[in-house]
Amino acid sequence: MSGADTAQDAPILILLGPPGAGKGTQARMLEEKFGLVQLSTGDLLREAVAAGTDAGKAAKAVMEAGGLVSDEIVIAILSDRLDDKDCAGGVILDGFPRTTVQADALTDLLHERGQSVNAAISMEVQDDAMVERISGRFTCAACGEGFHDTFKPTEIKGVCDTCGSSDLKRRADDNAETVAERLKAYHLQTAPLITYYDSLDALKRIDAMGAIEEVASQLNSVVTEVTA
């Protein structure tokens, strides 16, 4: 029996949101609450290459040559992954689609399987708050504990609260200028997707500026609504 026969009722959700919006955190919570499986493009590619599938071999050849894996290969890998038993309860797509061309390819793939996108959920945030949230992050290199200049400073400046190490690090790209550029690129890429899924009556918007629990409550309501 094919995946198209067994998974027609499996919900397909897409999380849209800029860096720092909390997509990863919320996706893990949705996985646990609703039995969904989070699928990110990077993980899909790595798993397919490791498994040695036809699409995985094609992706490996492209990556080893220093090229970008084509949309066709990514769609083929996603199609294979959707056939796996653990996806029968539904999936959350994180990082795909990124363009309307990819969205069209995804729509076609799901149509062939008797499925469709139940909801594309836009986690909406304020850019200036995202710049502050991301650019203020730093981590203890010794124990991995995370801190923030404003929201979670160390009790003693320059010293980790957890292990006492003074080896505190910031990611090179966690600075205001880089974050602002990443947000600009996100909006340029994502604005067409928001229009695309709105035209399919699949777009849902939530305010992602609140506490983790508040955002989770909104997401739970949306997922419950579209999977009922």
Buried (B, 14 or more C-beta within 10 A) or exposed (E): EEBBEBBEEBBBBBBBBBBBBBBEEBBEBBBEEBEBBBBBBEEBBBBBBEEEBEBBBBBBEBBEEEEEBEBEBBBBBBBBBBBEEEBBBBBBBBBBBBBBEBBEBBBEBBEEBEBBBBBBBBBBBEBEEBBBBBBBBBBBEBEEBEBBEEEEEBEEEEBBBBEEBEEBEBEEEBEEEBBBEBBEEBEEBBEEBBEBBBEEEBBBBBEBBEEEEEBBEBBBEBBEEBBE
